[in-house]
Amino acid sequence: MNSPQATRLDMKRLVLGSAVVAAIWGGLLPALLRCPAIARHVARMEERGVNPAAMYYTELDRLPLRPEWVDRRLTLWP
């Protein structure tokens, strides 16, 4: 069995974790929408009739993950 102290500590961790998630979800993520690059991306998606909040990674165009010269020089199997 857990001692009352351990139970209190677990409850504090739960409350702290919930507060961190709430701060990120309710504060940090909405603040990112004010970043010019993200705001442009969201506006472009909305102009095209795409709801950016409902997108899946399979709906995205291929993003350049690395420079082309890396793809030319990269050999996975010789």
PyMOL CGO cylinders between C-alpha atoms (Angstrom):
from pymol import cmd
from pymol.cgo import CYLINDER

trace = [
    CYLINDER, 0.00, 0.00, 0.00, 1.05, 3.57, -0.56, 0.3, 1, 1, 1, 1, 1, 1,
    CYLINDER, 1.05, 3.57, -0.56, 1.68, 5.74, 2.42, 0.3, 1, 1, 1, 1, 1, 1,
    CYLINDER, 1.68, 5.74, 2.42, -0.28, 8.99, 2.76, 0.3, 1, 1, 1, 1, 1, 1,
    CYLINDER, -0.28, 8.99, 2.76, 2.93, 10.91, 1.95, 0.3, 1, 1, 1, 1, 1, 1,
    CYLINDER, 2.93, 10.91, 1.95, 3.47, 8.96, -1.25, 0.3, 1, 1, 1, 1, 1, 1,
    CYLINDER, 3.47, 8.96, -1.25, -0.16, 9.51, -2.23, 0.3, 1, 1, 1, 1, 1, 1,
    CYLINDER, -0.16, 9.51, -2.23, 0.22, 13.26, -1.65, 0.3, 1, 1, 1, 1, 1, 1,
    CYLINDER, 0.22, 13.26, -1.65, 3.39, 13.31, -3.72, 0.3, 1, 1, 1, 1, 1, 1,
    CYLINDER, 3.39, 13.31, -3.72, 1.64, 11.45, -6.54, 0.3, 1, 1, 1, 1, 1, 1,
    CYLINDER, 1.64, 11.45, -6.54, -1.24, 13.94, -6.39, 0.3, 1, 1, 1, 1, 1, 1,
    CYLINDER, -1.24, 13.94, -6.39, 1.20, 16.88, -6.53, 0.3, 1, 1, 1, 1, 1, 1,
    CYLINDER, 1.20, 16.88, -6.53, 2.90, 15.34, -9.57, 0.3, 1, 1, 1, 1, 1, 1,
    CYLINDER, 2.90, 15.34, -9.57, -0.47, 14.84, -11.25, 0.3, 1, 1, 1, 1, 1, 1,
    CYLINDER, -0.47, 14.84, -11.25, -1.52, 18.44, -10.58, 0.3, 1, 1, 1, 1, 1, 1,
    CYLINDER, -1.52, 18.44, -10.58, 1.86, 19.79, -11.73, 0.3, 1, 1, 1, 1, 1, 1,
    CYLINDER, 1.86, 19.79, -11.73, 1.80, 17.69, -14.90, 0.3, 1, 1, 1, 1, 1, 1,
    CYLINDER, 1.80, 17.69, -14.90, -1.75, 18.80, -15.65, 0.3, 1, 1, 1, 1, 1, 1,
    CYLINDER, -1.75, 18.80, -15.65, -0.77, 22.43, -15.12, 0.3, 1, 1, 1, 1, 1, 1,
    CYLINDER, -0.77, 22.43, -15.12, 2.18, 22.09, -17.49, 0.3, 1, 1, 1, 1, 1, 1,
    CYLINDER, 2.18, 22.09, -17.49, 0.01, 20.52, -20.20, 0.3, 1, 1, 1, 1, 1, 1,
    CYLINDER, 0.01, 20.52, -20.20, -2.64, 23.22, -19.72, 0.3, 1, 1, 1, 1, 1, 1,
    CYLINDER, -2.64, 23.22, -19.72, -0.02, 25.98, -19.94, 0.3, 1, 1, 1, 1, 1, 1,
    CYLINDER, -0.02, 25.98, -19.94, 1.42, 24.56, -23.15, 0.3, 1, 1, 1, 1, 1, 1,
    CYLINDER, 1.42, 24.56, -23.15, -1.97, 23.84, -24.72, 0.3, 1, 1, 1, 1, 1, 1,
    CYLINDER, -1.97, 23.84, -24.72, -3.65, 27.06, -23.63, 0.3, 1, 1, 1, 1, 1, 1,
    CYLINDER, -3.65, 27.06, -23.63, -0.72, 29.47, -23.73, 0.3, 1, 1, 1, 1, 1, 1,
    CYLINDER, -0.72, 29.47, -23.73, 2.30, 28.37, -25.73, 0.3, 1, 1, 1, 1, 1, 1,
    CYLINDER, 2.30, 28.37, -25.73, 0.58, 26.80, -28.74, 0.3, 1, 1, 1, 1, 1, 1,
    CYLINDER, 0.58, 26.80, -28.74, -1.81, 29.75, -29.32, 0.3, 1, 1, 1, 1, 1, 1,
    CYLINDER, -1.81, 29.75, -29.32, 1.14, 32.13, -28.95, 0.3, 1, 1, 1, 1, 1, 1,
    CYLINDER, 1.14, 32.13, -28.95, 2.94, 30.26, -31.74, 0.3, 1, 1, 1, 1, 1, 1,
    CYLINDER, 2.94, 30.26, -31.74, 0.16, 31.32, -34.11, 0.3, 1, 1, 1, 1, 1, 1,
    CYLINDER, 0.16, 31.32, -34.11, 1.49, 34.86, -33.81, 0.3, 1, 1, 1, 1, 1, 1,
    CYLINDER, 1.49, 34.86, -33.81, 4.83, 33.72, -35.25, 0.3, 1, 1, 1, 1, 1, 1,
    CYLINDER, 4.83, 33.72, -35.25, 4.93, 35.08, -38.83, 0.3, 1, 1, 1, 1, 1, 1,
    CYLINDER, 4.93, 35.08, -38.83, 5.96, 31.82, -40.51, 0.3, 1, 1, 1, 1, 1, 1,
    CYLINDER, 5.96, 31.82, -40.51, 3.27, 29.78, -38.78, 0.3, 1, 1, 1, 1, 1, 1,
    CYLINDER, 3.27, 29.78, -38.78, 0.63, 32.47, -39.35, 0.3, 1, 1, 1, 1, 1, 1,
    CYLINDER, 0.63, 32.47, -39.35, 1.46, 32.50, -43.09, 0.3, 1, 1, 1, 1, 1, 1,
    CYLINDER, 1.46, 32.50, -43.09, 1.26, 28.72, -43.26, 0.3, 1, 1, 1, 1, 1, 1,
    CYLINDER, 1.26, 28.72, -43.26, -2.12, 28.62, -41.51, 0.3, 1, 1, 1, 1, 1, 1,
    CYLINDER, -2.12, 28.62, -41.51, -3.45, 31.43, -43.75, 0.3, 1, 1, 1, 1, 1, 1,
    CYLINDER, -3.45, 31.43, -43.75, -2.23, 29.60, -46.88, 0.3, 1, 1, 1, 1, 1, 1,
    CYLINDER, -2.23, 29.60, -46.88, -3.91, 26.37, -45.78, 0.3, 1, 1, 1, 1, 1, 1,
    CYLINDER, -3.91, 26.37, -45.78, -7.17, 28.16, -45.00, 0.3, 1, 1, 1, 1, 1, 1,
    CYLINDER, -7.17, 28.16, -45.00, -7.10, 29.90, -48.41, 0.3, 1, 1, 1, 1, 1, 1,
    CYLINDER, -7.10, 29.90, -48.41, -6.89, 26.46, -50.02, 0.3, 1, 1, 1, 1, 1, 1,
    CYLINDER, -6.89, 26.46, -50.02, -9.86, 25.25, -48.00, 0.3, 1, 1, 1, 1, 1, 1,
    CYLINDER, -9.86, 25.25, -48.00, -7.79, 23.04, -45.71, 0.3, 1, 1, 1, 1, 1, 1,
    CYLINDER, -7.79, 23.04, -45.71, -8.47, 23.07, -41.99, 0.3, 1, 1, 1, 1, 1, 1,
    CYLINDER, -8.47, 23.07, -41.99, -4.92, 23.08, -40.53, 0.3, 1, 1, 1, 1, 1, 1,
    CYLINDER, -4.92, 23.08, -40.53, -6.24, 21.72, -37.24, 0.3, 1, 1, 1, 1, 1, 1,
    CYLINDER, -6.24, 21.72, -37.24, -7.57, 18.61, -38.96, 0.3, 1, 1, 1, 1, 1, 1,
    CYLINDER, -7.57, 18.61, -38.96, -4.60, 17.76, -41.18, 0.3, 1, 1, 1, 1, 1, 1,
    CYLINDER, -4.60, 17.76, -41.18, -2.81, 14.45, -41.08, 0.3, 1, 1, 1, 1, 1, 1,
    CYLINDER, -2.81, 14.45, -41.08, 0.80, 14.02, -42.07, 0.3, 1, 1, 1, 1, 1, 1,
    CYLINDER, 0.80, 14.02, -42.07, -0.28, 11.96, -45.10, 0.3, 1, 1, 1, 1, 1, 1,
    CYLINDER, -0.28, 11.96, -45.10, -2.13, 14.99, -46.49, 0.3, 1, 1, 1, 1, 1, 1,
    CYLINDER, -2.13, 14.99, -46.49, 0.99, 17.13, -46.57, 0.3, 1, 1, 1, 1, 1, 1,
    CYLINDER, 0.99, 17.13, -46.57, 3.17, 17.62, -49.59, 0.3, 1, 1, 1, 1, 1, 1,
    CYLINDER, 3.17, 17.62, -49.59, 6.63, 16.16, -49.20, 0.3, 1, 1, 1, 1, 1, 1,
    CYLINDER, 6.63, 16.16, -49.20, 8.63, 18.59, -47.16, 0.3, 1, 1, 1, 1, 1, 1,
    CYLINDER, 8.63, 18.59, -47.16, 12.34, 19.01, -47.87, 0.3, 1, 1, 1, 1, 1, 1,
    CYLINDER, 12.34, 19.01, -47.87, 13.75, 17.25, -44.84, 0.3, 1, 1, 1, 1, 1, 1,
    CYLINDER, 13.75, 17.25, -44.84, 17.36, 17.71, -45.85, 0.3, 1, 1, 1, 1, 1, 1,
    CYLINDER, 17.36, 17.71, -45.85, 19.30, 19.42, -48.64, 0.3, 1, 1, 1, 1, 1, 1,
    CYLINDER, 19.30, 19.42, -48.64, 19.31, 17.72, -52.04, 0.3, 1, 1, 1, 1, 1, 1,
    CYLINDER, 19.31, 17.72, -52.04, 23.08, 17.19, -51.95, 0.3, 1, 1, 1, 1, 1, 1,
    CYLINDER, 23.08, 17.19, -51.95, 22.60, 14.93, -48.94, 0.3, 1, 1, 1, 1, 1, 1,
    CYLINDER, 22.60, 14.93, -48.94, 20.11, 12.80, -50.88, 0.3, 1, 1, 1, 1, 1, 1,
    CYLINDER, 20.11, 12.80, -50.88, 22.57, 12.53, -53.79, 0.3, 1, 1, 1, 1, 1, 1,
    CYLINDER, 22.57, 12.53, -53.79, 25.42, 11.42, -51.54, 0.3, 1, 1, 1, 1, 1, 1,
    CYLINDER, 25.42, 11.42, -51.54, 23.41, 9.27, -49.16, 0.3, 1, 1, 1, 1, 1, 1,
    CYLINDER, 23.41, 9.27, -49.16, 23.60, 5.56, -49.84, 0.3, 1, 1, 1, 1, 1, 1,
    CYLINDER, 23.60, 5.56, -49.84, 21.61, 3.30, -47.59, 0.3, 1, 1, 1, 1, 1, 1,
    CYLINDER, 21.61, 3.30, -47.59, 22.68, 0.06, -49.23, 0.3, 1, 1, 1, 1, 1, 1,
    CYLINDER, 22.68, 0.06, -49.23, 25.79, -0.09, -51.42, 0.3, 1, 1, 1, 1, 1, 1,
]
cmd.load_cgo(trace, "trace")
